[in-house]
Structure formats: C-alpha cells, structure tokens
C-alpha cells in the first residue's frame, strides 16, 4: 500500500527530550499483576467503492475509503467508520454512481467491511451493473479464524452482453477478447494461527493487451472492495514499526518512495532481524548517499512484547553540499512488561554533520533542534515525536527539510525531505 506521511506516522505531539528517553507511558499496565497472560486482538477492516491504476499510477480513487486504524488494526472492539462519495467518470474506462462504505469492529470478536456502488459501467459498456455490493467478515473464536463474504451481491450484472442472474462463484474469471479479462466475486482469504483476513473485490478488471478503446495495457479497475481481518498475539501488545533511509514527497510534483524500507509484520519476527539496504542512492538535484541500511525486529510473548527499529545513512550529500554527514544513525525501541509497564527509547547520532551557514550544528546537536534555512525552509534535526497512551508510538526523524520558500534549488514549496526515519508503535489489547 502506498502511504503519504500523514497516513503512515501515527503521531501528533513533539517530545522535547534528552539523548535517551525511558518513559513509563501507561499506568494501566502497571496495575496488572503476575501471573500475566493475555490475548491481544486487533481488528482490521477497510472498504472502498472504485479504484483504477496503471502500474504505480493512481487513475481513480480509491473512492469513499473507510478504514480502521492502520497498519495492523485497531484495538477498539466497538468502532464504526463510514465513507461516501459521489459518482466518478473516466471514459471509456469507467463510470460509476454513488459509493457507500463501512468498516466496523464488534465486541463479539468480529470485524466487517462493506462497499456498495450503484450505476456501474466499465469498458464502454462491456461490463455493467445496477448495483455491486461486497461484504467481508472475519470472526475469531476458540477454534480460530472464520471468514465469509455473506451478503455480497450483484444486481443486473452483465458481461459481454451476457446477464448473470445469480452470484458467480468466488474467483470466476471471464475473458474479454481484445482487452484482457475480469474476475467476478474475487476473494483472497488468508488464515493462520495468528492472523485471518479476507479481501473481496466484486469486479476486478485486468487490461492486458492494446485495445480499440485506447486503454493502456496494465490498467486495472476494482469495483466494490471490502477487506476484513483480525490479528492476535498471546502477548500484552502487538508491536509494529517502520524504518527507511530517505523519502522525498510533494503531492503531484516530486516523489521518491522510502529507500531500504523495513516494516514489522503484525505478528512479530520472533526476534529475527529484518534488514533492507541499498549500496547508494542518487536523486538527481536533490541528494546522493552511500550505503543505506534499515533493520527491524520484534518479540511478542507473555508477559513481554518488544521491538526495535534502526536506520543508517552513510555519505549523505543533500542539495549539493548544503547539508552533509558521514554517518546518520537512528534507533527506536519499545517494551511492554505486562506486570510493570510500557517503556520507549529514541536515540540518534551523527558523524561529521555539516549544515552550510550554521557552524553551531555539530555531532552533539541537541534533540529537537530546528534551523531556519534562509531562502529555502526549515531544517529539523533529531526530531523525536510521540503519541500516547493508546497506541503508544515513538518516531525519530534524524533530518527533515520542509521547503516553505521559493528557492534556487528548484524545489517546490511544500516539498518534504526526510533522512533517517525510525518509528515504533505498541498497540495493547482490548478485551471484549
């Protein structure tokens, strides 16, 4: 899933802190008494009406998106999120009317999502329907996860002029001569002892060849998508995290996705370290670097949950030497002790950092330092950001340059350049 910064960072408050922070963040955990055993359950649900993509390019939507908290879900077991959107038209690819969606969790250990779209016309009438509704439900009980799509339906569905009077079987594929194919009632289930999830896409069009409609090969259209799921761990919390070396973003103008990105799986890594690295990076006119390496690991057990994320960028040269450093290193870690509380650390170091025009910026620069870069914007250094109490999250951004002035570097106002980012989140359970 492609994220922007606002959807990925789970944070709202800045903590002015010391080099190492050790914070007890939840009195509720301290009140637990050993022996301590708990099942942490998070609820996942999301839905949207219509989306269209060409490779990584978004053509439409997702419309009427409704979602419980990401990335692993919400510990709120009684939550409802809704979405609605007016019709959308991108001829000859698609035309659709109003979309309505829901994403919901229930105290009965259940999550559900629905998407309802009316007035669907795809590929200049090759596919049409009066109404398309998807439903995805995940239930957890003593025997494990159970998935179903009960309630999903088509009204007056037609493909290649052939009407469908009943719901097609899951994953029914129909060839579209000269275009590609469509999957009707597409279902993607997944279950194991730790996670259950069901994706339901009622219409999924794959354009695979050049065609008289002029729609590029590789285009995909999804109509009425609903996803439900649940994650559990026999531990006091689920620990998620992310780290990456660099990211450059500004809507529609400049976009470099996170480099050497590492993300913790919802069910943990059993203490194994995940690593991603690149030997060098060259974003023309913006930055160059040597090796970038990011790591992540977590352990989910009773009575402890813990995790650690690290980021390291070597040989940074930002904006032709305006900012440079031999080594940039950041780390966040967290632990929940079911009997004693929840604790978090954030640590960052530089080797030979240099900021042009600011000789006061040295390797010992304090946390949460900000610098006015004349004729450019604001530089944030060793920026530590926290959100608490539930979920508890800590993030360190070693360098962040926010462009807010016209400048000689050709960077648009609103550009956000991140160097060395590590973040971790602890989501404790909520018993029904």
C-alpha positions in Angstrom: 0.0 0.0 0.0 1.3 3.4 -0.9 1.3 5.8 2.0 1.8 9.5 2.5 3.4 10.8 5.6 0.2 11.7 7.3 -1.2 8.2 6.9 1.9 6.4 7.9 3.2 8.1 11.0 0.6 7.8 13.8 1.9 10.8 15.7 0.6 14.1 17.0 2.9 15.6 19.7 6.5 16.6 19.9 8.6 15.5 23.0 11.5 17.7 23.9 13.8 15.1 25.3 17.3 14.0 26.2 19.6 11.8 24.3 18.0 8.6 25.7 14.4 8.6 26.8 13.0 5.9 29.1 9.3 6.7 29.8 6.6 4.7 31.6 3.6 5.5 29.4 0.7 3.6 30.6 -0.4 3.3 34.2 -2.9 0.7 33.3 -0.2 -1.8 32.5 1.4 -1.2 35.9 -1.8 -2.4 37.6 -1.5 -5.8 36.0 -0.4 -8.5 38.5 1.6 -11.6 37.7 1.0 -14.3 36.6 0.2 -12.3 33.4 -1.3 -13.9 30.3 -3.3 -12.1 27.7 -4.5 -12.4 24.2 -4.0 -9.1 22.3 -6.5 -8.8 19.4 -6.5 -6.1 16.8 -9.4 -5.5 14.4 -8.8 -4.8 10.7 -11.4 -3.5 8.2 -11.3 -1.3 5.1 -13.5 -0.7 2.1 -13.7 1.5 -1.0 -16.0 1.9 -3.9 -13.9 2.3 -7.1 -10.2 2.4 -7.9 -8.3 2.4 -11.2 -4.5 2.1 -11.5 -1.8 1.8 -14.2 1.2 0.3 -12.6 2.0 2.5 -9.6 0.0 5.4 -11.1 -3.4 6.1 -9.5 -6.0 6.9 -12.1 -9.1 7.0 -9.9 -9.8 6.6 -6.2 -10.0 4.7 -4.1 -13.4 6.4 -3.6 -15.3 6.5 -0.3 -12.4 4.9 1.6 -13.3 3.8 5.1 -10.7 2.1 7.3 -10.0 1.2 10.9 -6.6 2.3 12.2 -3.6 1.1 10.3 -1.2 -0.7 9.9 -2.2 -3.7 12.0 -5.7 -2.6 13.0 -7.5 -1.1 15.9 -7.8 -2.3 19.5 -11.2 -0.6 19.7 -13.6 -3.5 19.6 -16.7 -1.3 19.0 -15.8 1.1 16.2 -17.6 2.2 13.0 -16.1 4.2 10.2 -18.2 5.1 7.1 -17.4 6.6 3.8 -19.4 8.1 0.9 -18.5 9.5 -2.5 -20.4 10.9 -5.5 -20.1 9.3 -8.9 -16.9 9.1 -10.8 -16.3 9.1 -14.6 -13.1 8.3 -16.6 -14.3 7.3 -20.0 -14.1 4.9 -21.7 -12.6 3.1 -18.8 -15.2 3.5 -16.1 -18.3 5.3 -14.9 -19.9 4.7 -11.5 -22.5 6.3 -9.3 -22.6 6.9 -5.6 -20.3 4.7 -3.4 -21.1 4.0 0.3 -18.7 2.0 2.6 -18.3 0.9 6.2 -15.5 -0.6 8.3 -16.5 -2.0 11.6 -15.4 -3.9 14.7 -17.6 -5.7 17.2 -17.3 -6.7 20.8 -18.1 -10.3 19.7 -14.6 -10.7 18.3 -15.6 -9.8 14.8 -14.6 -7.3 12.1 -16.6 -6.5 8.9 -16.4 -4.2 5.9 -18.9 -3.4 3.2 -18.8 -1.4 -0.1 -21.9 -0.6 -2.2 -21.7 1.0 -5.6 -24.5 1.9 -8.0 -24.7 2.6 -11.7 -21.5 0.7 -12.8 -20.4 0.9 -16.5 -16.9 -0.3 -17.4 -15.0 -0.5 -20.7 -17.7 1.4 -22.7 -20.4 -1.0 -21.7 -18.6 -4.3 -21.8 -19.4 -4.7 -18.1 -22.4 -3.1 -16.4 -24.4 -3.5 -13.2 -27.2 -1.6 -11.5 -25.6 -2.2 -8.1 -22.5 -4.0 -6.8 -22.1 -4.8 -3.1 -19.2 -6.5 -1.3 -19.2 -7.8 2.2 -16.2 -9.3 4.1 -16.4 -10.6 7.6 -13.8 -12.2 9.9 -14.7 -13.9 13.2 -12.4 -15.2 15.9 -13.5 -17.9 18.4 -11.9 -20.7 20.3 -11.3 -22.7 17.2 -9.6 -20.0 15.2 -10.4 -17.5 12.5 -13.5 -17.8 10.2 -14.0 -15.8 7.0 -17.1 -15.3 4.9 -18.5 -13.0 2.2 -22.2 -13.4 3.1 -24.2 -10.5 1.8 -22.1 -9.8 -1.3 -24.3 -9.4 -4.4 -24.7 -8.1 -7.9 -27.9 -6.5 -9.3 -28.4 -6.8 -13.0 -24.8 -7.7 -13.8 -23.9 -8.1 -17.5 -20.6 -9.0 -19.0 -20.2 -9.0 -22.8 -24.0 -8.8 -23.1 -24.5 -11.9 -21.0 -26.7 -11.4 -17.9 -25.9 -13.0 -14.6 -29.0 -13.9 -12.6 -27.1 -15.2 -9.6 -23.9 -14.5 -7.7 -20.9 -16.0 -9.6 -18.7 -18.5 -7.7 -15.7 -17.0 -6.0 -12.9 -16.0 -8.4 -14.9 -16.5 -11.6 -12.7 -15.4 -14.5 -14.2 -14.2 -17.8 -12.1 -13.4 -20.8 -12.6 -10.1 -22.5 -11.4 -10.5 -26.1 -9.1 -7.8 -27.3 -8.9 -6.3 -23.8 -7.9 -8.8 -21.1 -10.1 -10.4 -18.5 -12.3 -9.8 -15.5 -12.5 -11.6 -12.2 -16.0 -11.6 -10.7 -16.5 -12.1 -6.9 -12.7 -12.1 -6.4 -11.9 -13.4 -3.0 -8.4 -13.6 -1.4 -8.5 -15.4 2.0 -5.6 -15.8 4.4 -5.6 -17.6 7.8 -3.0 -19.0 10.2 -2.9 -19.2 14.0 -2.0 -15.5 14.3 -4.0 -13.7 11.6 -7.1 -14.0 9.5 -8.1 -11.8 6.6 -10.5 -11.8 3.6 -10.3 -9.5 0.6 -13.5 -9.3 -1.5 -13.3 -7.4 -4.9 -16.7 -7.9 -6.7 -15.3 -6.7 -10.0 -11.6 -6.7 -10.9 -10.7 -5.9 -14.5 -7.2 -6.6 -15.9 -6.4 -4.9 -19.2 -3.6 -7.0 -20.7 -3.3 -6.0 -24.4 -3.6 -3.0 -26.6 -7.2 -2.4 -27.5 -9.6 -0.3 -29.6 -10.6 1.6 -26.6 -7.1 3.0 -26.2 -6.8 1.9 -22.6 -3.2 1.1 -21.8 -2.2 -2.5 -21.1 -1.5 -2.9 -17.4 -4.6 -0.9 -16.3 -6.6 -2.4 -13.5 -10.1 -1.5 -12.2 -11.6 -2.6 -9.0 -15.3 -2.0 -8.1 -16.7 -2.6 -4.6 -13.8 -3.8 -2.4 -14.2 -4.9 1.2 -11.5 -6.3 3.5 -11.9 -7.6 7.0 -9.3 -9.2 9.3 -8.0 -9.7 12.8 -4.6 -10.2 14.3 -3.9 -11.8 17.6 -0.8 -12.5 19.8 -0.5 -14.2 23.1 1.3 -11.1 24.5 0.4 -7.8 26.2 0.7 -5.8 22.9 1.3 -6.1 19.2 4.4 -4.1 18.2 4.6 -2.5 14.7 7.3 -0.4 13.2 8.9 1.1 10.2 12.3 2.5 9.2 13.7 3.9 6.0 16.7 5.9 4.8 15.2 8.6 2.6 11.9 9.9 1.3 11.1 13.0 -0.7 7.4 14.0 -1.2 5.3 16.8 -2.5 1.9 16.0 -4.0 1.9 15.6 -7.7 5.3 17.2 -8.3 8.2 15.3 -6.7 8.0 11.9 -5.1 10.7 9.4 -4.1 9.4 6.5 -2.1 11.1 5.3 1.1 14.5 3.8 0.4 15.6 0.5 2.1 12.2 0.4 3.9 11.7 -2.2 6.6 8.2 -2.8 8.2 7.5 -5.1 11.1 4.8 -7.7 10.4 1.8 -7.6 12.7 2.6 -11.0 14.2 6.2 -10.2 15.0 9.5 -11.6 13.8 10.2 -13.9 16.8 13.4 -11.9 17.5 14.8 -12.3 14.0 16.2 -9.1 12.4 14.7 -7.9 9.1 17.2 -6.0 7.0 17.0 -4.0 3.8 19.8 -2.0 2.2 20.9 -0.2 -0.9 24.6 0.4 -1.8 24.0 4.0 -3.0 21.3 6.4 -3.9 21.2 9.3 -6.4 18.1 11.5 -6.6 19.1 14.0 -9.3 19.4 17.5 -8.0 18.2 16.6 -4.5 20.6 14.2 -2.8 23.2 11.4 -3.0 24.3 8.9 -0.4 26.4 5.8 0.1 25.0 2.7 1.8 21.6 2.9 3.4 20.6 0.2 5.8 17.5 -0.3 7.9 16.5 -3.0 10.3 13.6 -4.1 12.5 12.8 -6.9 14.9 10.1 -7.7 17.5 9.2 -10.4 20.0 5.6 -11.0 21.1 5.4 -13.2 24.1 3.8 -13.3 27.5 4.5 -11.3 29.6 6.6 -9.2 27.3 6.3 -7.5 23.9 9.3 -5.7 22.5 10.6 -4.3 19.3 13.4 -2.3 17.7 13.8 -0.3 14.5 17.1 1.2 13.2 18.1 3.4 10.3 21.6 4.3 9.0 22.6 6.5 6.1 26.2 6.9 5.0 27.8 9.6 2.9 24.8 12.0 2.7 25.1 15.0 0.4 21.9 17.0 0.3 21.4 19.8 -2.2 24.9 19.9 -3.5 26.6 20.1 -0.1 24.1 22.3 1.7 23.8 19.5 4.3 26.1 16.6 4.6 27.1 13.8 7.1 29.4 10.9 7.0 27.1 8.7 9.0 23.5 9.2 10.3 22.1 6.7 12.7 18.7 6.5 14.4 17.1 3.9 16.6 13.8 3.5 18.5 12.8 0.6 20.7 10.0 -0.3 23.0 8.9 -2.9 25.5 5.7 -3.7 27.4 6.1 -5.7 30.6 2.7 -7.0 31.5 3.5 -6.5 35.2 5.5 -3.3 35.2 4.5 -1.0 32.4 5.5 0.2 28.9 8.8 1.9 28.0 10.2 3.5 24.9 13.7 4.8 23.8 14.7 7.1 20.9 18.4 7.5 20.1 20.1 9.4 17.2 23.8 10.2 16.4 25.7 12.0 13.6 29.3 11.6 12.4 30.7 14.8 10.8 27.4 16.6 10.2 27.6 19.9 8.4 24.9 22.5 7.6 26.1 25.4 5.5 25.8 28.7 7.3 25.2 27.0 10.6 28.5 26.2 12.3 26.7 25.7 15.6 25.3 22.4 14.2 27.8 19.7 15.2 27.6 16.0 16.0 26.4 16.8 19.5 23.4 18.8 18.3 20.5 18.6 20.8 17.4 16.6 20.1 14.5 18.6 18.5 16.7 21.3 17.1 15.2 23.4 14.2 17.2 25.7 11.9 15.9 28.4 9.6 17.5 27.8 6.2 17.3 31.2 4.6 15.7 31.2 1.2 14.6 27.6 1.5 12.7 26.5 4.6 13.1 24.8 8.0 15.5 22.0 8.9 14.5 19.8 11.8 17.3 17.7 13.4 16.9 14.6 15.6 13.2 15.3 15.7 11.5 13.0 18.3 7.8 12.7 18.1 5.5 10.7 20.4 1.9 9.8 20.6 0.3 8.1 23.6 -1.3 6.5 25.5 -3.1 4.1 23.2 -1.4 3.2 20.9 2.0 4.3 22.2 4.3 5.4 19.4 7.7 7.0 19.1 9.4 8.2 16.0 12.8 9.8 15.3 13.4 11.8 12.2 17.2 12.4 12.0 16.8 15.1 9.4 13.7 16.7 7.9 13.8 19.6 5.5 10.4 21.3 4.9 10.5 23.7 2.0 8.3 26.8 2.5 10.0 29.4 0.4 10.8 30.0 -3.3 14.4 28.8 -3.7 17.3 28.5 -6.1 17.2 24.6 -5.9 14.1 24.3 -7.9 12.2 22.6 -5.0 8.5 23.4 -4.9 7.0 24.9 -1.8 5.6 22.0 0.3 8.5 19.6 -0.5 9.3 17.4 2.5 12.7 15.6 2.5 13.2 13.0 5.2 16.6 11.4 6.0 16.9 8.6 8.5 13.5 7.7 9.9 12.6 5.1 12.5 9.3 4.6 14.3 7.7 2.1 16.5 4.2 1.6 17.8 2.8 -0.6 20.6 -0.9 -1.4 20.5 -2.2 -3.2 23.6 -5.2 -5.5 23.6 -8.8 -4.5 24.4 -10.7 -7.5 25.9 -14.3 -7.8 24.8 
